[in-house]
Amino acid sequence: MRLRLEKEVRVGDVVFGGRRLALIAGPCVIESREHCLKTAERIKLIADELRVPMVFKASYLKANRSSVRSFRGPGLEKGLKILSAVKKTIGVPVLSDVHCQSEVREAAQVLDMIQVPAFLCRQTSLLLACGATGKPVNVKKGQFIAPEDTQYALEKLASSGCRNVLLTERGTCFGYHNLIVDMRGIMTMRAMGVPVAFDVTHSLQRPGGERASGDRAFAATLARAAVAAGSDALFVETHEKPESALSDSETMLPISSLRRFLEDMIRIREAFLECSF
């Protein structure tokens, strides 16, 4: 199937695949309206000062928590109201993940970009429903598929009329309770003619048990490698006190370190563009 996809994906004023490194950032899950607004405001201030195009991300529902006792978020209706408030008050595009066809139409009324979670990247009906909204779609590469096999998700989206697709690398299962990142995958997916993001947060996970653990100490190392390999954007979940966050507490980046983190990544992006061949 011949794909006709955009090499640059626009979400409001944000361009994925342009010269500037783009950012998708926010807390893992919506904890409250106030928390989302404060977090979005802090991220936007940093992004504006560094001239980093930014989309705000927070999940209205975590559908794949290991334990029934884990916090899952406010749900679709309340969560979308909070994301709408962020969009209007802070003035940033918003993204969240959808989990089934029945959510897609309502979510598309608010979201500027729709995200397909990694575990659902092969769900044909979900991909077709997302593509039919006319909104840009971010597909997280499943931990269980090869980078080249994301072409089938692209085909499904293209068949529903969607040309604005971002692919996101988020690590690959390496035995039990561990992930690795093969940076060759970023080049492989970019060669399909779409921009590629690197999910810093979820690549740090050690999945398994009642809740996934992980090690944020490797965040900068993996992000540097991904940007040097050609990643067009970074997906970074961040929190003012990650240790007390209600989801992904061991892998989110402290918001106090976000500025320095992005400054390093911007320099690497500039070097990549100068050295590309």
Stockholm file with secondary structure:
# STOCKHOLM 1.0

chainA/1-277         MRLRLEKEVRVGDVVFGGRRLALIAGPCVIESREHCLKTAERIKLIADELRVPMVFKASYLKANRSSVRSFRGPGLEKGLKILSAVKKTIGVPVLSDVHCQSEVREAAQVLDMIQVPAFLCRQTSLLLACGATGKPVNVKKGQFIAPEDTQYALEKLASSGCRNVLLTERGTCFGYHNLIVDMRGIMTMRAMGVPVAFDVTHSLQRPGGERASGDRAFAATLARAAVAAGSDALFVETHEKPESALSDSETMLPISSLRRFLEDMIRIREAFLECSF
#=GR chainA/1-277 SS CCCCCCSSEEETTEEESSSSCEEEEECSBCCCHHHHHHHHHHHHHHHHHHTCCEEEECBSCCTTCSSTTSCCCSCHHHHHHHHHHHHHHHCCCEEEECCSHHHHHHHHTTCSEEEECGGGTTCHHHHHHHHHTTSCEEEECCTTSCGGGGHHHHHHHHHTTCCCEEEEECCEECSSSCEECCTHHHHHHHTTTSCEEEEHHHHTEECCSSSCEECGGGHHHHHHHHHHTTCSEEEEEEESSGGGCSSCTTTSEEGGGHHHHHHHHHHHHHHHHHHCC
#=GC SS_cons         CCCCCCSSEEETTEEESSSSCEEEEECSBCCCHHHHHHHHHHHHHHHHHHTCCEEEECBSCCTTCSSTTSCCCSCHHHHHHHHHHHHHHHCCCEEEECCSHHHHHHHHTTCSEEEECGGGTTCHHHHHHHHHTTSCEEEECCTTSCGGGGHHHHHHHHHTTCCCEEEEECCEECSSSCEECCTHHHHHHHTTTSCEEEEHHHHTEECCSSSCEECGGGHHHHHHHHHHTTCSEEEEEEESSGGGCSSCTTTSEEGGGHHHHHHHHHHHHHHHHHHCC
//
